[in-house]
Amino acid sequence: MGWPTIVIFVLGVVNFALNRAVFGSGHPLLARLPQASRVLGNRAALVTEFVMLFFALLLSVNGWPGFVWAYLLYTAVNALAAWLIVGRRI
């Protein structure tokens, strides 16, 4: 396990934390959704995050260490979106 794998794993933890912060923020757009839609959306988001993390780790372990930059960009976009939602800028 090399440094790209460790970096991607840490970024994956950050992405899960961002997801948790967004769904726990009580944003008015999320609050207007029915409870069933919120639960389904949260689960779908968690599954999507897991799939992204899984394949990023798989690619980095199998000889694509440069993929860490793509996953870093993905995390940066997630962080920007979470900042906009949690900070009530949208």
MOZI-V12229 format. One line per field, one symbol per residue. ss: DSSP state (H for helix, E for strand, - for the rest). burial: 1 if it has 9 or more other C-alpha atoms within 8 Angstrom, else 0. Layout:
ss=???
burial=???
This chain:
ss=--HHHHHHHHHHHHHHHHHHHHH----HHHH---HHHHHHHHHHHHHHHHHHHHHHHHHHH-----HHHHHHHHHHHHHHHHHHHH----
burial=000111111011011101101110001001000000010001001100100010011011100010110011001001100101110000
